[in-house]
């Protein structure tokens, strides 16, 4: 993914906003093409789609099928390949490499019970898998210049009670913003707390071209604002808290239970294997996903991450990774009031919530 932020202007942002937030309907031409290959798509409301007639354990589908599925993934955020049974670690990796950069990019810790090094094994029982990961909205691989293109989630054990993953459509979320907020966020660039990598807060999606928002709520150390020709300042503490809370509220407001139409809490079914476009949507684990297995039932989820198609660059003629000189200059322009918290979880925007990567 390559952000085009450096080519934008405030006038462009005004011209395209505001709009009613919508997730596009299934593309009828792609639906027909897939049907001709025995693959059917059924929309999940308000976002995502369910795929039937494609066995992920089988041979690689034709290129036209993969292109159509990847395009729907980009447009509606995620696809659920239902009825897959339990994929082996190698089978899930093979299915993951159908998308995006078509190569595994694995940076996680490996649980002793993971079937291979590419499977991030998650569970609400620490003896079975890694517990407590991802309770806040985020995109996987935000510490990389090339943020993961796609992410796979294969449910191995569905808990007796809920253990959902929440997804929010980032193009529709941008459309839901007031015009003034769109213009402000357009000027912002996040600084990753662990790597210093820079990413735009507003970008045009590589596949769909849809203007979308982006921010990791659990690994951002600070945020730069472009204020002049090659000049940037660091946001202060109060500004960061307001920004992070606004982003969190924006995505939460997309859930139907909050009156929205651009987010979903997806309840896994036996045999589900989900693939998401990692820059078309943000995700987080539901609170129930981390509840004790003795109360909730055992939950086991296998995650895989796929190499970027292109670098996800900040634009504005900025480097891919912040230099000390850049941060020093931004702090000076901020008159010493700017904030950058290096390492770990980065800036703690709410002391009352749990954060874990």
N, C-alpha and C positions, 0 to 999 in steps of 0.2 A: 504494500500500500504506500502510495506516495502522496502526501498532502500537497495541495496546490495553494496553500495559504498565501505565499508570497506574491501570487498573481491576483489576489482579491483586492477590492477596494471597499471602503465603507458604503459607497454608492451602490455597488453590486449587492451588498448585504441588504440594503434598504429595498432594492428593486425586487428581491425574491421573498420578502417577508412583510407581514406575518401571514401564515396560512393556518387552516384547520389541520391539526395533526392527524395524519392518516397513514396506515400501513397499506401498501398497494395490494389489490386483489391478485389472485393467481393469473399469470399471463396465459391467455387461451391458446396461443400458438405453441407455447412450450408444453402446455398440458396435452395438446393434440399430438405433438411430436413424441412425447413420452408414452402416450397411450399406444402409439404405433409400435412401440418396443415392449409392450406388455407391462408398462409401469404406470401406476395411477397416483395422482396427487389429490389430497383432500385438505382444504384449508382448515386450520385451527384458528379459532377466533379468540382474541383479536389479532394474533400474529402467529407466524410459523405455519407449517404444513406437515401432513402425514404422508409417507411414501409407502406404497404397497406394490408387490410384484417384483422386488429386487432383493436378491439374497446376497448379503455382504460377504458371505463365505464363498460365493461362486466366482466365476471368471470376471475379469474387468469389463464393465459395460462399454459400449461404443462411445467414442469421443463426443458425439452429438448428445447422447444421454447425459454424460457427465457435465457438459457445458450447460445444458438446460437446468439440471439440478443445482449447479453452482450459482447460476443466475437467480433462481428462485430463493436460494439460501441468502443471497445478497439482498434481494428485494424484501423478503418477509422475515429474515433474521435467522431462522433455523429450520431444519428438517428432522422429523422423527422417522427413522427407519424401524417400523414396528415388526414384531414377530420374529426377531432374529435369534431367539434362544439365548444361549450364553456363548459369546465369542471368546476364543482363546486370545491371549495377549498378542500373538503374532497375527491373528485374523483381524483384530482391531487396528493394529498398526497398518496392515495392508489396506484396510478400508479408509483409514485416515489419510493415506498417501494418494487417494483419488482426488484430493482437493488442494487448492491454493498452490503453495510452493512444491507440493507433491513429495515432500521429504520430512521426516520427523525432526523436530527441534525440541529436545527434552532438556530441561534445566532444573527439574524438581528433585526432591529427596525421594529415595526408593525404599519403600516399606519392605521388610523381609518377606511378606507374603505376596508381593507384586509378582506377576508372571514373567515380566522382563523389565529392563531398565527404562523403557519408554512409557510404561504404565504408571501413572500417579494414582495409587490406590487409596481411596478415601472411605472412611467409615466413622460411625458414631461409637465404635468400640476400638480403642487404641491398640488392642492386641491383634486386631484384624486389619486395620488400615489407619491412615493418618487422620486425625480428628480436628475439627474446629476451623477448617480452612475457608476463607472467602466470605465472611459474613456481611461485607459492605460492597456496594456496586463497584465493579472494576472490569478491566479487560486483561486477559492473560498475556504475559510477556511484555508488560509495559516498561520493564527495565532494559529491553532490547531496542536497538535502533530499528530493527525489523520486527515489529510486534507480530506475534503469531497470526497467520492468515486465518486459520480455522482451528477449532477445538472440538474434540469428540468426547461425549459422555455416554458411557455404556453402563446401564444399571445391572449389577450382578445379583444383588439381593434387595428386593423392594421391602421396606419396613411395613409392619402391619398398620402403623399409623402414618401420617404424612411425613414426607422427607423431600420436599420439592426443591427445584432450582428455579429462581426467578430470572426472567429475561425482560429487557426493555429495549425498544427500537430507537436507535439514536438519531435517525433521520426525522422520525415523527416527533421526537423530543425537541429537536431544534425548532421545528415548525410551531411547537407549543409555546415558545418563548416570546415575550414582548419584543418589539423591534429594538428598543434601546438596549435590552439585555443581549440580543443577538449581536449588535454592533460592538458592545463591550467585550463579550466573550470571543468574538472574532479576533481581537487584538491580543489574546492571552496565549501563553505557551507554558505548559507544565514542565517542571524539572523533577525527574525521578530521584527519589531519596537515596537509592542504593547505587545507582550507576551514573547519575547526572545527565542521562539521556533526555533530550528535549522533544516534546510532542505538541502539536497544535491542539487547542481546545475546540476549534472548529475546522473541519476539513471537508473536502468533496470525496465521497467514497470512490475507490478505484474502479469498481465494476459498474455501479449504478449511476455514478456522478451525483448522488444525492448529498446535499449539504447536511452534515451530521456533527454532533457534539462528541467530546471525548475527555474523560478525566478518571484517573484511578484514585478512589477514595481511601485506599489503604497503603499507598506507597509513594505519595507525592510530597516532596520536601519543600517546594515553593512554587510560585507562579510568577512569570514575567509578563509585564504589559508593555507593548510597543507604544511609545508616546511621541516619537519623532523619527526623523530619518536616522536609522541605525542607532536609536536610543531606546533603552529599556529600563524599567524600574521593577523592583521586587514588591509584590503586594505585602502590606503589613498584616499583623495578626488578626485584627478585627475584619479586615477585608477578606482574608483567607477563610475565616470562620463563616462569614456570610456567603462566600462563593461556594464552599463545600456543602453547606446546609442547603443552599439553593439548588445545587446539582442533585443532591440526595432527594430533596422534595420533588424536583422535576421528574425524576425517574419513578419514584414511588407513586406520584400522581397519575402515572400512566396505567396503573393497575385498575381493572374493572371495579373492584370493591371500593376504590377511591374515586370513582366516576370517570376513569380514563379509558382510552382505547388503544394504547400503544405499549402495554406491558402485560406479562402473564406470569403466574406462579404455576409452573408445569408439574403435574403429578405423574410420576413415572409409572409405567405399566411393565409387567414382566416381558422381557425380550426387547425393550426399547434400546436403540442406539441413536443418539442425537448428534448431529453435527451443526455447529453454528458458524456463521461468518463473524469473526471476532472483532471487526470494526463496524459492522452493521448493528450490533447490539452490545449492551453491557449485561453482566449477570452477577448474581450473588446467591449464596446458599440461603434457603429459608431457615429461620430459627429452629424449626422442628428437625431439620436435617442433622443438627448437632445434639439433640436431646439424647439422654442416656438410652442405650439399646435395651436395657431391662424394662424401660417404660414405653419406649417408642417402637421397639422391634429393631432388629439388626438391619442396618443400611450399608451396602457396599456399592461404591461407584468407581469405575475405572475411567480416568481422564487421559486423553492424548492431545498433544499440541503439534501443530504443523508449521513448517518454515514459512516466513513471509514471502509474498510474491515480489515486493519491492520495499525499500526502506520507507518508514513512516516518518518523514522529515518535517521539521517545524516551520519551514518557510521563512520569510522575512530576512533572507540571506544569513540566517543563523547557522552555526555548526550543528552537527547531529547530536553532539554532547557538549554540555556547558563547560566552559573553561573557567578557571579561577578568576581570570581577568574580567570575563563577562559578568560573573557574579559580583565581583568587587565594584565594577563600574555601575551595575544596577543598584547595588546597595548605596553607593555614593549619591546617585540620582534620587534615591528614596530617602536621603538625608538620615541614614542610619536606622530607619524604621522598618525596612524590609525584613522579611523572614525567610530563611532557608534552613530546614532541619535535615541534616544528613544522616543516612543510615536507617535501617529497620523499617518502621512503619511511617517514617517521615513526620509531617505535621499532624499532631493530634487535634483534629477539629472539633471533637466532642469527647470529653473525658468520661461520659456516662455509657458509652457504647463499647462493645468488644471489637477488637481489630486483630486480624491474623492473616498472614499470607501463606 
